[in-house]
Amino acid sequence: MSLIQVEGVSKEFRINRRHKGAFAAVKSLFKREYSYKVAVRDLSFNINEGEIVGYIGSNGAGKSTTIKMLSGVLVPTSGSVIVDGLVPYKNRKLNARKIGVVFGQRTQLYWNLPMEETFDLYKKIYNIDTVQFKKNVEFFVELLEMQPFLRTPVRQLSLGQRMRAELVVSLLHDPKILYLDEPTIGLDILVKQKIRKFIRQLNEEKSTTVILTTHDMDDIDQICDRVITIEKGEKIYDGPLEQFKAQYSVGHKLSVSFKTRYSGVNDPRLRVIEIQDHKVTVLFRKEEIGIPECLAILSQIGEIEDIKITEPNIEEAVENLIVNEAGKVLV
Ligand SMILES: Nc1ncnc2c1ncn2[C@@H]1O[C@H](COP(=O)(O)OP(=O)(O)OP(=O)(O)O)[C@@H](O)[C@H]1O
């Protein structure tokens, strides 16, 4: 049976309607008016133990609302959520022992305490066995290279150091599932790489199931095996990352600079997307035409000075998928 089972889940928020003016404020004391916002609609998916799933979509698509229902913070309006045999909102305490949560924009750390003492505090909160605790602290501190700043108060840590600390406190009690909401937001590329590598190692060594929401498509590319895409509250894709990229990417990009002015190419497999004097950029699909053949065709136009090939990009694939789906709705 799957570790996480989401079946026909919807979440609707009731929003207080406010009218302008003093009279309207008085009137609203007697008669409240509401509007409703459907944040998630008829959502279903299953996630097995040990999977790393990227949960992606545009701003306001419903990602955080889903994670909050999985972690028991929000109650679904309809449908069922079962996490490791429990209904999260009905068993918040038990569920909390099975999950770790990191929200990139919110902290679980204590400003004035150094990490060493914060770890001790979490040991008490979760009542973690001493042997398990020591083993975990050692393991995480080494993997995330945290030794140099264990005794520094949190308020003096950099954003990257704090994010590593957030990860550790959410993992000290060995949760089966880790929910990560924008874990690399605002970090420099070196720290991002460190965190991505850590998440993969965690998954390999402890089989932790990871659900990651992010707008950074490199996170998805480098961490996840499977992608679920949600748009306007509805699931629009669920499958392997590689299939997602192959199905929705616009293709490889090839930019060629000529010694002389670019004079035009006529092959349906090469889609010209940009022309600048001596330079042309074309899109092509590797299934239709290989790079050597592309270059052979382009070299007939003139002498080539420089080339640049860009791999399909997952960001474009997401945009493409959303445009496709919007088209379907309109038809
Ligand atoms: N407490 C709330 N009350 C009313 N509406 C809400 C509430 N929380 C979320 N919403 C609305 O539900 C929709 C989904 O929001 P949600 O935060 O889940 O999106 P998201 O995919 O996480 O977006 P982002 O990528 O911007 O964080 C949005 O339209 C949002 O405004």
The ligand as an SDF file (V2000), in Angstrom:
LIG
                    3D

 31 33  0  0  0  0  0  0  0  0999 V2000
   -6.0500   30.7990    4.0060 N   0  0  0  0  0  0  0  0  0  0  0  0
   -6.4660   31.1150    2.7790 C   0  0  0  0  0  0  0  0  0  0  0  0
   -7.6180   31.8210    2.6080 N   0  0  0  0  0  0  0  0  0  0  0  0
   -8.0460   32.1250    1.3740 C   0  0  0  0  0  0  0  0  0  0  0  0
   -7.4250   31.7640    0.2300 N   0  0  0  0  0  0  0  0  0  0  0  0
   -6.2770   31.0730    0.3320 C   0  0  0  0  0  0  0  0  0  0  0  0
   -5.7390   30.7110    1.6080 C   0  0  0  0  0  0  0  0  0  0  0  0
   -4.5910   30.0150    1.4080 N   0  0  0  0  0  0  0  0  0  0  0  0
   -4.4170   29.9490    0.0620 C   0  0  0  0  0  0  0  0  0  0  0  0
   -5.4210   30.5830   -0.5800 N   0  0  0  0  0  0  0  0  0  0  0  0
   -5.5970   30.7050   -2.0320 C   0  0  0  0  0  0  0  0  0  0  0  0
   -5.5780   29.4010   -2.5870 O   0  0  0  0  0  0  0  0  0  0  0  0
   -4.8530   29.3700   -3.8140 C   0  0  0  0  0  0  0  0  0  0  0  0
   -3.7140   28.3590   -3.6960 C   0  0  0  0  0  0  0  0  0  0  0  0
   -2.7550   28.8730   -2.7840 O   0  0  0  0  0  0  0  0  0  0  0  0
   -1.4010   28.0990   -2.4130 P   0  0  0  0  0  0  0  0  0  0  0  0
   -0.7080   28.9020   -1.3720 O   0  0  0  0  0  0  0  0  0  0  0  0
   -1.7050   26.6750   -2.1150 O   0  0  0  0  0  0  0  0  0  0  0  0
   -0.6060   28.1800   -3.8000 O   0  0  0  0  0  0  0  0  0  0  0  0
    0.9070   27.7900   -4.1280 P   0  0  0  0  0  0  0  0  0  0  0  0
    0.8520   26.8940   -5.3210 O   0  0  0  0  0  0  0  0  0  0  0  0
    1.5910   27.2710   -2.9260 O   0  0  0  0  0  0  0  0  0  0  0  0
    1.4950   29.2070   -4.5450 O   0  0  0  0  0  0  0  0  0  0  0  0
    2.9750   29.8370   -4.3890 P   0  0  0  0  0  0  0  0  0  0  0  0
    3.8410   29.1230   -5.3950 O   0  0  0  0  0  0  0  0  0  0  0  0
    2.7460   31.2490   -4.7740 O   0  0  0  0  0  0  0  0  0  0  0  0
    3.4150   29.6410   -2.9880 O   0  0  0  0  0  0  0  0  0  0  0  0
   -4.3850   30.7980   -4.0700 C   0  0  0  0  0  0  0  0  0  0  0  0
   -5.3060   31.4220   -4.9290 O   0  0  0  0  0  0  0  0  0  0  0  0
   -4.4300   31.4420   -2.6880 C   0  0  0  0  0  0  0  0  0  0  0  0
   -4.6700   32.8130   -2.7730 O   0  0  0  0  0  0  0  0  0  0  0  0
  1  2  1  0
  2  3  1  0
  2  7  2  0
  3  4  2  0
  4  5  1  0
  5  6  2  0
  6  7  1  0
  6 10  1  0
  7  8  1  0
  8  9  2  0
  9 10  1  0
 10 11  1  0
 11 12  1  0
 11 30  1  0
 12 13  1  0
 13 14  1  0
 13 28  1  0
 14 15  1  0
 15 16  1  0
 16 17  2  0
 16 18  1  0
 16 19  1  0
 19 20  1  0
 20 21  2  0
 20 22  1  0
 20 23  1  0
 23 24  1  0
 24 25  2  0
 24 26  1  0
 24 27  1  0
 28 29  1  0
 28 30  1  0
 30 31  1  0
M  END
$$$$
